[in-house]
Amino acid sequence: MELTPQDLRLLLAVERAGTFTGAAGELGLTQSAVSHAVRSAERRVGVVLFERGRAGARPTPAGRRVLVHARQILRQFDLLHTEARDAAAGTTTGPLRIAAFRSAAIHLLPAALERLTARYPGLSPQVLIVPEVGRGTAGEVADGRADVAIATLASDVTPSKGLLAGELLTEPYLFVHPAGHPAPRGLPLIDWPENCSSYTRAWWARQDWLPPATLDVADDGVVLSMVAQGIGMAILPRLTLTDPPRRVTVTPLGDHPPTRRIVHITTGPTRQSLAVRELVRELRAVSAPVSG
């Protein structure tokens, strides 16, 4: 017997709750019913999906893979019903799950979502802010937690298997320092974990005047704030500098500055969603001035 949507929802409830008892409370079932359902699902899949112990129920490596597919399958069921109803009514409704890194969420998403929801007031965007380190925003799409991600992707890198990338913009990095400082290149260099593209690092290594980072902070917004306070200098992408403080000076980095490529990430099935397609169109519209 194959797993049903109800089975998948139960497995995801166990993952969220971390215990069979917690999942039972969420679903309105008994603990023994949840335990029996999980054992039944494991027999049908042929592997153990959860480790049981004093700490509760934790997904095994096989279980983590099954849960990824469960989230993706259930989202496709939701889209099937929602888009069928929307096509009949001539509208677009329902949740739209978006993962974005901080500066994209601040400077790209608001205008895009304002335009999108003005045309489709029945849409309910849900934005998850994810640092662009490790698997980053693309990992949220891969794991079925987001429909679309705004991500950074080097030009010589392809997305992970099952993911599709589309261009939004390529932006230059700029030199940022306290306004009026007599020798800004002598200041400490401030950096942040997300500033890690291979092209940026290669450019960085060729700059004799640029010291190693002496201050590492949480994100590019903190970097900009510290520069405004006179603490140091920084190399920041244009998107972060959309509305810089008065106390900073922004200057170009020559004819061949480092750049950051920003893309949207989806899966093949989710890309067919009208809401995703319309969001991408609005993102491209608001990205054009930044790229230019």
Secondary structure, DSSP 4 states (H G I P E B T S, - for coil): -PPPHHHHHHHHHHHHHSSHHHHHHHHT--HHHHHHHHHHHHHHHTS--EEEETTEEEE-HHHHHHHHHHHHHHHHHHHHHHHHHHHHHT---EEEEEEE-HHHHHHTHHHHHHHHHHH-TTEEEEEEE--SSTTHHHHHHHTTS-SEEEEE--TT--PPTTEEEEEEEEEEEEEEEETT-S-GGGSPBEE-TT---HHHHHHHHT-TT-PPPSEE-SSHHHHHHHHHTTS-BEEEEGGGGSS--TTEEEE---SS--EEEEEEEEEHHHHT-HHHHHHHHHHHHHHHHHH-
